[in-house]
């Protein structure tokens, strides 16, 4: 389940991105299932990836 993060509200930097059909279909399904906009799901996925990336880098620095 996705939770709306207030830091992701009102995005204002327009970008164009191309998706593979499989990824697009999955994102569209999640947005419909969770009753979120497609854009919100993409932003949440990016935020989750950023957090995971930062966690990985922090744990590697500690080693």
mmCIF file of the N, C-alpha and C atoms, coordinates in Angstrom:
data_MODEL
# 
_entry.id   MODEL 
# 
loop_
_atom_site.group_PDB 
_atom_site.id 
_atom_site.type_symbol 
_atom_site.label_atom_id 
_atom_site.label_alt_id 
_atom_site.label_comp_id 
_atom_site.label_asym_id 
_atom_site.label_entity_id 
_atom_site.label_seq_id 
_atom_site.pdbx_PDB_ins_code 
_atom_site.Cartn_x 
_atom_site.Cartn_y 
_atom_site.Cartn_z 
_atom_site.occupancy 
_atom_site.B_iso_or_equiv 
_atom_site.pdbx_formal_charge 
_atom_site.auth_seq_id 
_atom_site.auth_comp_id 
_atom_site.auth_asym_id 
_atom_site.auth_atom_id 
_atom_site.pdbx_PDB_model_num 
ATOM 1   N N  . UNK A 1 1  ? 0.838  -1.185 0.000   1.00 0.00 ? 1  UNK A N  1 
ATOM 2   C CA . UNK A 1 1  ? 0.000  0.000  0.000   1.00 0.00 ? 1  UNK A CA 1 
ATOM 3   C C  . UNK A 1 1  ? 0.880  1.244  0.000   1.00 0.00 ? 1  UNK A C  1 
ATOM 4   N N  . UNK A 1 2  ? 0.508  2.208  -0.815  1.00 0.00 ? 2  UNK A N  1 
ATOM 5   C CA . UNK A 1 2  ? 1.239  3.455  -0.877  1.00 0.00 ? 2  UNK A CA 1 
ATOM 6   C C  . UNK A 1 2  ? 0.630  4.459  0.094   1.00 0.00 ? 2  UNK A C  1 
ATOM 7   N N  . UNK A 1 3  ? 1.479  5.264  0.692   1.00 0.00 ? 3  UNK A N  1 
ATOM 8   C CA . UNK A 1 3  ? 1.043  6.337  1.581   1.00 0.00 ? 3  UNK A CA 1 
ATOM 9   C C  . UNK A 1 3  ? 1.459  7.649  0.937   1.00 0.00 ? 3  UNK A C  1 
ATOM 10  N N  . UNK A 1 4  ? 0.556  8.606  0.914   1.00 0.00 ? 4  UNK A N  1 
ATOM 11  C CA . UNK A 1 4  ? 0.891  9.903  0.310   1.00 0.00 ? 4  UNK A CA 1 
ATOM 12  C C  . UNK A 1 4  ? 1.845  10.662 1.217   1.00 0.00 ? 4  UNK A C  1 
ATOM 13  N N  . UNK A 1 5  ? 2.939  11.086 0.649   1.00 0.00 ? 5  UNK A N  1 
ATOM 14  C CA . UNK A 1 5  ? 3.966  11.837 1.364   1.00 0.00 ? 5  UNK A CA 1 
ATOM 15  C C  . UNK A 1 5  ? 3.790  13.307 1.005   1.00 0.00 ? 5  UNK A C  1 
ATOM 16  N N  . UNK A 1 6  ? 3.587  14.145 1.993   1.00 0.00 ? 6  UNK A N  1 
ATOM 17  C CA . UNK A 1 6  ? 3.335  15.566 1.748   1.00 0.00 ? 6  UNK A CA 1 
ATOM 18  C C  . UNK A 1 6  ? 4.492  16.269 1.051   1.00 0.00 ? 6  UNK A C  1 
ATOM 19  N N  . UNK A 1 7  ? 5.705  15.715 1.145   1.00 0.00 ? 7  UNK A N  1 
ATOM 20  C CA . UNK A 1 7  ? 6.839  16.331 0.450   1.00 0.00 ? 7  UNK A CA 1 
ATOM 21  C C  . UNK A 1 7  ? 6.725  16.153 -1.061  1.00 0.00 ? 7  UNK A C  1 
ATOM 22  N N  . UNK A 1 8  ? 5.827  15.275 -1.490  1.00 0.00 ? 8  UNK A N  1 
ATOM 23  C CA . UNK A 1 8  ? 5.661  15.038 -2.927  1.00 0.00 ? 8  UNK A CA 1 
ATOM 24  C C  . UNK A 1 8  ? 4.465  15.760 -3.518  1.00 0.00 ? 8  UNK A C  1 
ATOM 25  N N  . UNK A 1 9  ? 3.794  16.571 -2.718  1.00 0.00 ? 9  UNK A N  1 
ATOM 26  C CA . UNK A 1 9  ? 2.632  17.297 -3.216  1.00 0.00 ? 9  UNK A CA 1 
ATOM 27  C C  . UNK A 1 9  ? 3.059  18.498 -4.043  1.00 0.00 ? 9  UNK A C  1 
ATOM 28  N N  . UNK A 1 10 ? 2.245  18.826 -5.001  1.00 0.00 ? 10 UNK A N  1 
ATOM 29  C CA . UNK A 1 10 ? 2.428  19.983 -5.881  1.00 0.00 ? 10 UNK A CA 1 
ATOM 30  C C  . UNK A 1 10 ? 3.779  19.992 -6.607  1.00 0.00 ? 10 UNK A C  1 
ATOM 31  N N  . UNK A 1 11 ? 4.092  18.919 -7.311  1.00 0.00 ? 11 UNK A N  1 
ATOM 32  C CA . UNK A 1 11 ? 5.335  18.933 -8.096  1.00 0.00 ? 11 UNK A CA 1 
ATOM 33  C C  . UNK A 1 11 ? 5.228  19.995 -9.185  1.00 0.00 ? 11 UNK A C  1 
ATOM 34  N N  . UNK A 1 12 ? 6.335  20.674 -9.445  1.00 0.00 ? 12 UNK A N  1 
ATOM 35  C CA . UNK A 1 12 ? 6.255  21.779 -10.407 1.00 0.00 ? 12 UNK A CA 1 
ATOM 36  C C  . UNK A 1 12 ? 7.386  21.790 -11.436 1.00 0.00 ? 12 UNK A C  1 
ATOM 37  N N  . UNK A 1 13 ? 8.112  20.712 -11.555 1.00 0.00 ? 13 UNK A N  1 
ATOM 38  C CA . UNK A 1 13 ? 9.177  20.645 -12.559 1.00 0.00 ? 13 UNK A CA 1 
ATOM 39  C C  . UNK A 1 13 ? 8.743  19.649 -13.636 1.00 0.00 ? 13 UNK A C  1 
ATOM 40  N N  . UNK A 1 14 ? 8.354  20.145 -14.800 1.00 0.00 ? 14 UNK A N  1 
ATOM 41  C CA . UNK A 1 14 ? 7.889  19.240 -15.853 1.00 0.00 ? 14 UNK A CA 1 
ATOM 42  C C  . UNK A 1 14 ? 9.053  18.521 -16.529 1.00 0.00 ? 14 UNK A C  1 
ATOM 43  N N  . UNK A 1 15 ? 8.874  17.229 -16.761 1.00 0.00 ? 15 UNK A N  1 
ATOM 44  C CA . UNK A 1 15 ? 9.878  16.418 -17.457 1.00 0.00 ? 15 UNK A CA 1 
ATOM 45  C C  . UNK A 1 15 ? 9.139  15.426 -18.348 1.00 0.00 ? 15 UNK A C  1 
ATOM 46  N N  . UNK A 1 16 ? 9.793  14.993 -19.379 1.00 0.00 ? 16 UNK A N  1 
ATOM 47  C CA . UNK A 1 16 ? 9.246  13.952 -20.242 1.00 0.00 ? 16 UNK A CA 1 
ATOM 48  C C  . UNK A 1 16 ? 10.024 12.684 -19.979 1.00 0.00 ? 16 UNK A C  1 
ATOM 49  N N  . UNK A 1 17 ? 9.307  11.582 -19.828 1.00 0.00 ? 17 UNK A N  1 
ATOM 50  C CA . UNK A 1 17 ? 9.955  10.303 -19.571 1.00 0.00 ? 17 UNK A CA 1 
ATOM 51  C C  . UNK A 1 17 ? 9.241  9.235  -20.388 1.00 0.00 ? 17 UNK A C  1 
ATOM 52  N N  . UNK A 1 18 ? 9.994  8.258  -20.851 1.00 0.00 ? 18 UNK A N  1 
ATOM 53  C CA . UNK A 1 18 ? 9.416  7.161  -21.615 1.00 0.00 ? 18 UNK A CA 1 
ATOM 54  C C  . UNK A 1 18 ? 9.517  5.881  -20.799 1.00 0.00 ? 18 UNK A C  1 
ATOM 55  N N  . UNK A 1 19 ? 8.443  5.106  -20.805 1.00 0.00 ? 19 UNK A N  1 
ATOM 56  C CA . UNK A 1 19 ? 8.389  3.866  -20.051 1.00 0.00 ? 19 UNK A CA 1 
ATOM 57  C C  . UNK A 1 19 ? 8.338  2.680  -21.003 1.00 0.00 ? 19 UNK A C  1 
ATOM 58  N N  . UNK A 1 20 ? 8.830  1.559  -20.533 1.00 0.00 ? 20 UNK A N  1 
ATOM 59  C CA . UNK A 1 20 ? 8.610  0.320  -21.265 1.00 0.00 ? 20 UNK A CA 1 
ATOM 60  C C  . UNK A 1 20 ? 7.144  -0.072 -21.058 1.00 0.00 ? 20 UNK A C  1 
ATOM 61  N N  . UNK A 1 21 ? 6.575  -0.850 -21.964 1.00 0.00 ? 21 UNK A N  1 
ATOM 62  C CA . UNK A 1 21 ? 5.172  -1.244 -21.799 1.00 0.00 ? 21 UNK A CA 1 
ATOM 63  C C  . UNK A 1 21 ? 4.899  -1.972 -20.479 1.00 0.00 ? 21 UNK A C  1 
ATOM 64  N N  . UNK A 1 22 ? 5.785  -2.853 -20.062 1.00 0.00 ? 22 UNK A N  1 
ATOM 65  C CA . UNK A 1 22 ? 5.574  -3.606 -18.821 1.00 0.00 ? 22 UNK A CA 1 
ATOM 66  C C  . UNK A 1 22 ? 5.565  -2.671 -17.620 1.00 0.00 ? 22 UNK A C  1 
ATOM 67  N N  . UNK A 1 23 ? 6.513  -1.754 -17.561 1.00 0.00 ? 23 UNK A N  1 
ATOM 68  C CA . UNK A 1 23 ? 6.585  -0.826 -16.442 1.00 0.00 ? 23 UNK A CA 1 
ATOM 69  C C  . UNK A 1 23 ? 5.394  0.130  -16.453 1.00 0.00 ? 23 UNK A C  1 
ATOM 70  N N  . UNK A 1 24 ? 5.033  0.617  -17.624 1.00 0.00 ? 24 UNK A N  1 
ATOM 71  C CA . UNK A 1 24 ? 3.878  1.517  -17.732 1.00 0.00 ? 24 UNK A CA 1 
ATOM 72  C C  . UNK A 1 24 ? 2.610  0.826  -17.251 1.00 0.00 ? 24 UNK A C  1 
ATOM 73  N N  . UNK A 1 25 ? 2.395  -0.398 -17.717 1.00 0.00 ? 25 UNK A N  1 
ATOM 74  C CA . UNK A 1 25 ? 1.189  -1.147 -17.320 1.00 0.00 ? 25 UNK A CA 1 
ATOM 75  C C  . UNK A 1 25 ? 1.150  -1.358 -15.807 1.00 0.00 ? 25 UNK A C  1 
ATOM 76  N N  . UNK A 1 26 ? 2.295  -1.676 -15.217 1.00 0.00 ? 26 UNK A N  1 
ATOM 77  C CA . UNK A 1 26 ? 2.348  -1.896 -13.774 1.00 0.00 ? 26 UNK A CA 1 
ATOM 78  C C  . UNK A 1 26 ? 2.049  -0.599 -13.016 1.00 0.00 ? 26 UNK A C  1 
ATOM 79  N N  . UNK A 1 27 ? 2.665  0.493  -13.427 1.00 0.00 ? 27 UNK A N  1 
ATOM 80  C CA . UNK A 1 27 ? 2.420  1.785  -12.775 1.00 0.00 ? 27 UNK A CA 1 
ATOM 81  C C  . UNK A 1 27 ? 0.959  2.203  -12.900 1.00 0.00 ? 27 UNK A C  1 
ATOM 82  N N  . UNK A 1 28 ? 0.384  1.966  -14.060 1.00 0.00 ? 28 UNK A N  1 
ATOM 83  C CA . UNK A 1 28 ? -1.016 2.311  -14.281 1.00 0.00 ? 28 UNK A CA 1 
ATOM 84  C C  . UNK A 1 28 ? -1.920 1.467  -13.380 1.00 0.00 ? 28 UNK A C  1 
ATOM 85  N N  . UNK A 1 29 ? -1.629 0.181  -13.263 1.00 0.00 ? 29 UNK A N  1 
ATOM 86  C CA . UNK A 1 29 ? -2.420 -0.698 -12.398 1.00 0.00 ? 29 UNK A CA 1 
ATOM 87  C C  . UNK A 1 29 ? -2.323 -0.259 -10.940 1.00 0.00 ? 29 UNK A C  1 
ATOM 88  N N  . UNK A 1 30 ? -1.106 0.050  -10.489 1.00 0.00 ? 30 UNK A N  1 
ATOM 89  C CA . UNK A 1 30 ? -0.933 0.505  -9.106  1.00 0.00 ? 30 UNK A CA 1 
ATOM 90  C C  . UNK A 1 30 ? -1.700 1.800  -8.882  1.00 0.00 ? 30 UNK A C  1 
ATOM 91  N N  . UNK A 1 31 ? -1.623 2.726  -9.820  1.00 0.00 ? 31 UNK A N  1 
ATOM 92  C CA . UNK A 1 31 ? -2.326 4.003  -9.644  1.00 0.00 ? 31 UNK A CA 1 
ATOM 93  C C  . UNK A 1 31 ? -3.836 3.787  -9.561  1.00 0.00 ? 31 UNK A C  1 
ATOM 94  N N  . UNK A 1 32 ? -4.360 2.858  -10.347 1.00 0.00 ? 32 UNK A N  1 
ATOM 95  C CA . UNK A 1 32 ? -5.796 2.574  -10.293 1.00 0.00 ? 32 UNK A CA 1 
ATOM 96  C C  . UNK A 1 32 ? -6.157 1.848  -9.000  1.00 0.00 ? 32 UNK A C  1 
ATOM 97  N N  . UNK A 1 33 ? -5.362 0.846  -8.627  1.00 0.00 ? 33 UNK A N  1 
ATOM 98  C CA . UNK A 1 33 ? -5.631 0.071  -7.405  1.00 0.00 ? 33 UNK A CA 1 
ATOM 99  C C  . UNK A 1 33 ? -5.572 0.939  -6.148  1.00 0.00 ? 33 UNK A C  1 
ATOM 100 N N  . UNK A 1 34 ? -4.627 1.859  -6.108  1.00 0.00 ? 34 UNK A N  1 
ATOM 101 C CA . UNK A 1 34 ? -4.420 2.696  -4.924  1.00 0.00 ? 34 UNK A CA 1 
ATOM 102 C C  . UNK A 1 34 ? -5.176 4.022  -4.994  1.00 0.00 ? 34 UNK A C  1 
ATOM 103 N N  . UNK A 1 35 ? -5.868 4.244  -6.108  1.00 0.00 ? 35 UNK A N  1 
ATOM 104 C CA . UNK A 1 35 ? -6.625 5.477  -6.325  1.00 0.00 ? 35 UNK A CA 1 
ATOM 105 C C  . UNK A 1 35 ? -5.736 6.715  -6.189  1.00 0.00 ? 35 UNK A C  1 
ATOM 106 N N  . UNK A 1 36 ? -4.589 6.641  -6.840  1.00 0.00 ? 36 UNK A N  1 
ATOM 107 C CA . UNK A 1 36 ? -3.641 7.761  -6.902  1.00 0.00 ? 36 UNK A CA 1 
ATOM 108 C C  . UNK A 1 36 ? -3.431 8.120  -8.357  1.00 0.00 ? 36 UNK A C  1 
ATOM 109 N N  . UNK A 1 37 ? -2.941 9.320  -8.587  1.00 0.00 ? 37 UNK A N  1 
ATOM 110 C CA . UNK A 1 37 ? -2.628 9.688  -9.964  1.00 0.00 ? 37 UNK A CA 1 
ATOM 111 C C  . UNK A 1 37 ? -1.387 8.921  -10.413 1.00 0.00 ? 37 UNK A C  1 
ATOM 112 N N  . UNK A 1 38 ? -1.281 8.754  -11.709 1.00 0.00 ? 38 UNK A N  1 
ATOM 113 C CA . UNK A 1 38 ? -0.108 8.093  -12.279 1.00 0.00 ? 38 UNK A CA 1 
ATOM 114 C C  . UNK A 1 38 ? 1.156  8.825  -11.854 1.00 0.00 ? 38 UNK A C  1 
ATOM 115 N N  . UNK A 1 39 ? 1.108  10.151 -11.916 1.00 0.00 ? 39 UNK A N  1 
ATOM 116 C CA . UNK A 1 39 ? 2.256  10.967 -11.543 1.00 0.00 ? 39 UNK A CA 1 
ATOM 117 C C  . UNK A 1 39 ? 2.654  10.742 -10.081 1.00 0.00 ? 39 UNK A C  1 
ATOM 118 N N  . UNK A 1 40 ? 1.668  10.664 -9.199  1.00 0.00 ? 40 UNK A N  1 
ATOM 119 C CA . UNK A 1 40 ? 1.947  10.450 -7.775  1.00 0.00 ? 40 UNK A CA 1 
ATOM 120 C C  . UNK A 1 40 ? 2.636  9.110  -7.552  1.00 0.00 ? 40 UNK A C  1 
ATOM 121 N N  . UNK A 1 41 ? 2.202  8.080  -8.263  1.00 0.00 ? 41 UNK A N  1 
ATOM 122 C CA . UNK A 1 41 ? 2.828  6.759  -8.132  1.00 0.00 ? 41 UNK A CA 1 
ATOM 123 C C  . UNK A 1 41 ? 4.275  6.815  -8.603  1.00 0.00 ? 41 UNK A C  1 
ATOM 124 N N  . UNK A 1 42 ? 4.516  7.483  -9.717  1.00 0.00 ? 42 UNK A N  1 
ATOM 125 C CA . UNK A 1 42 ? 5.896  7.605  -10.220 1.00 0.00 ? 42 UNK A CA 1 
ATOM 126 C C  . UNK A 1 42 ? 6.758  8.342  -9.198  1.00 0.00 ? 42 UNK A C  1 
ATOM 127 N N  . UNK A 1 43 ? 6.239  9.434  -8.625  1.00 0.00 ? 43 UNK A N  1 
ATOM 128 C CA . UNK A 1 43 ? 6.998  10.183 -7.618  1.00 0.00 ? 43 UNK A CA 1 
ATOM 129 C C  . UNK A 1 43 ? 7.284  9.327  -6.382  1.00 0.00 ? 43 UNK A C  1 
ATOM 130 N N  . UNK A 1 44 ? 6.296  8.554  -5.947  1.00 0.00 ? 44 UNK A N  1 
ATOM 131 C CA . UNK A 1 44 ? 6.497  7.674  -4.788  1.00 0.00 ? 44 UNK A CA 1 
ATOM 132 C C  . UNK A 1 44 ? 7.549  6.607  -5.072  1.00 0.00 ? 44 UNK A C  1 
ATOM 133 N N  . UNK A 1 45 ? 7.507  6.050  -6.267  1.00 0.00 ? 45 UNK A N  1 
ATOM 134 C CA . UNK A 1 45 ? 8.518  5.054  -6.648  1.00 0.00 ? 45 UNK A CA 1 
ATOM 135 C C  . UNK A 1 45 ? 9.915  5.681  -6.650  1.00 0.00 ? 45 UNK A C  1 
ATOM 136 N N  . UNK A 1 46 ? 10.032 6.874  -7.181  1.00 0.00 ? 46 UNK A N  1 
ATOM 137 C CA . UNK A 1 46 ? 11.320 7.570  -7.200  1.00 0.00 ? 46 UNK A CA 1 
ATOM 138 C C  . UNK A 1 46 ? 11.798 7.871  -5.785  1.00 0.00 ? 46 UNK A C  1 
ATOM 139 N N  . UNK A 1 47 ? 10.885 8.313  -4.936  1.00 0.00 ? 47 UNK A N  1 
ATOM 140 C CA . UNK A 1 47 ? 11.249 8.610  -3.549  1.00 0.00 ? 47 UNK A CA 1 
ATOM 141 C C  . UNK A 1 47 ? 11.712 7.348  -2.835  1.00 0.00 ? 47 UNK A C  1 
ATOM 142 N N  . UNK A 1 48 ? 10.990 6.242  -3.022  1.00 0.00 ? 48 UNK A N  1 
ATOM 143 C CA . UNK A 1 48 ? 11.392 4.982  -2.398  1.00 0.00 ? 48 UNK A CA 1 
ATOM 144 C C  . UNK A 1 48 ? 12.747 4.508  -2.904  1.00 0.00 ? 48 UNK A C  1 
ATOM 145 N N  . UNK A 1 49 ? 12.982 4.661  -4.198  1.00 0.00 ? 49 UNK A N  1 
ATOM 146 C CA . UNK A 1 49 ? 14.282 4.286  -4.767  1.00 0.00 ? 49 UNK A CA 1 
ATOM 147 C C  . UNK A 1 49 ? 15.396 5.170  -4.204  1.00 0.00 ? 49 UNK A C  1 
ATOM 148 N N  . UNK A 1 50 ? 15.122 6.461  -4.051  1.00 0.00 ? 50 UNK A N  1 
ATOM 149 C CA . UNK A 1 50 ? 16.107 7.386  -3.493  1.00 0.00 ? 50 UNK A CA 1 
ATOM 150 C C  . UNK A 1 50 ? 16.448 7.008  -2.047  1.00 0.00 ? 50 UNK A C  1 
ATOM 151 N N  . UNK A 1 51 ? 15.427 6.687  -1.261  1.00 0.00 ? 51 UNK A N  1 
ATOM 152 C CA . UNK A 1 51 ? 15.664 6.292  0.129   1.00 0.00 ? 51 UNK A CA 1 
ATOM 153 C C  . UNK A 1 51 ? 16.481 5.000  0.203   1.00 0.00 ? 51 UNK A C  1 
ATOM 154 N N  . UNK A 1 52 ? 16.160 4.041  -0.646  1.00 0.00 ? 52 UNK A N  1 
ATOM 155 C CA . UNK A 1 52 ? 16.912 2.780  -0.664  1.00 0.00 ? 52 UNK A CA 1 
ATOM 156 C C  . UNK A 1 52 ? 18.355 3.021  -1.102  1.00 0.00 ? 52 UNK A C  1 
ATOM 157 N N  . UNK A 1 53 ? 18.527 3.859  -2.097  1.00 0.00 ? 53 UNK A N  1 
ATOM 158 C CA . UNK A 1 53 ? 19.870 4.198  -2.577  1.00 0.00 ? 53 UNK A CA 1 
ATOM 159 C C  . UNK A 1 53 ? 20.684 4.849  -1.461  1.00 0.00 ? 53 UNK A C  1 
ATOM 160 N N  . UNK A 1 54 ? 20.067 5.788  -0.738  1.00 0.00 ? 54 UNK A N  1 
ATOM 161 C CA . UNK A 1 54 ? 20.762 6.466  0.359   1.00 0.00 ? 54 UNK A CA 1 
ATOM 162 C C  . UNK A 1 54 ? 21.097 5.503  1.490   1.00 0.00 ? 54 UNK A C  1 
ATOM 163 N N  . UNK A 1 55 ? 20.193 4.591  1.823   1.00 0.00 ? 55 UNK A N  1 
ATOM 164 C CA . UNK A 1 55 ? 20.456 3.585  2.855   1.00 0.00 ? 55 UNK A CA 1 
ATOM 165 C C  . UNK A 1 55 ? 21.641 2.709  2.463   1.00 0.00 ? 55 UNK A C  1 
ATOM 166 N N  . UNK A 1 56 ? 21.659 2.275  1.219   1.00 0.00 ? 56 UNK A N  1 
ATOM 167 C CA . UNK A 1 56 ? 22.732 1.414  0.720   1.00 0.00 ? 56 UNK A CA 1 
ATOM 168 C C  . UNK A 1 56 ? 24.073 2.137  0.789   1.00 0.00 ? 56 UNK A C  1 
ATOM 169 N N  . UNK A 1 57 ? 24.089 3.376  0.363   1.00 0.00 ? 57 UNK A N  1 
ATOM 170 C CA . UNK A 1 57 ? 25.334 4.145  0.372   1.00 0.00 ? 57 UNK A CA 1 
ATOM 171 C C  . UNK A 1 57 ? 25.814 4.402  1.799   1.00 0.00 ? 57 UNK A C  1 
ATOM 172 N N  . UNK A 1 58 ? 24.898 4.682  2.716   1.00 0.00 ? 58 UNK A N  1 
ATOM 173 C CA . UNK A 1 58 ? 25.279 4.913  4.113   1.00 0.00 ? 58 UNK A CA 1 
ATOM 174 C C  . UNK A 1 58 ? 25.854 3.654  4.733   1.00 0.00 ? 58 UNK A C  1 
ATOM 175 N N  . UNK A 1 59 ? 25.246 2.495  4.464   1.00 0.00 ? 59 UNK A N  1 
ATOM 176 C CA . UNK A 1 59 ? 25.745 1.253  5.049   1.00 0.00 ? 59 UNK A CA 1 
ATOM 177 C C  . UNK A 1 59 ? 27.101 0.882  4.446   1.00 0.00 ? 59 UNK A C  1 
ATOM 178 N N  . UNK A 1 60 ? 27.327 1.194  3.181   1.00 0.00 ? 60 UNK A N  1 
ATOM 179 C CA . UNK A 1 60 ? 28.613 0.913  2.546   1.00 0.00 ? 60 UNK A CA 1 
ATOM 180 C C  . UNK A 1 60 ? 29.709 1.825  3.127   1.00 0.00 ? 60 UNK A C  1 
ATOM 181 N N  . UNK A 1 61 ? 29.361 3.069  3.452   1.00 0.00 ? 61 UNK A N  1 
ATOM 182 C CA . UNK A 1 61 ? 30.337 3.996  4.037   1.00 0.00 ? 61 UNK A CA 1 
ATOM 183 C C  . UNK A 1 61 ? 30.752 3.567  5.425   1.00 0.00 ? 61 UNK A C  1 
ATOM 184 N N  . UNK A 1 62 ? 29.858 2.918  6.172   1.00 0.00 ? 62 UNK A N  1 
ATOM 185 C CA . UNK A 1 62 ? 30.157 2.483  7.532   1.00 0.00 ? 62 UNK A CA 1 
ATOM 186 C C  . UNK A 1 62 ? 31.073 1.271  7.549   1.00 0.00 ? 62 UNK A C  1 
ATOM 187 N N  . UNK A 1 63 ? 31.120 0.532  6.455   1.00 0.00 ? 63 UNK A N  1 
ATOM 188 C CA . UNK A 1 63 ? 31.926 -0.703 6.421   1.00 0.00 ? 63 UNK A CA 1 
ATOM 189 C C  . UNK A 1 63 ? 33.400 -0.428 6.277   1.00 0.00 ? 63 UNK A C  1 
# 
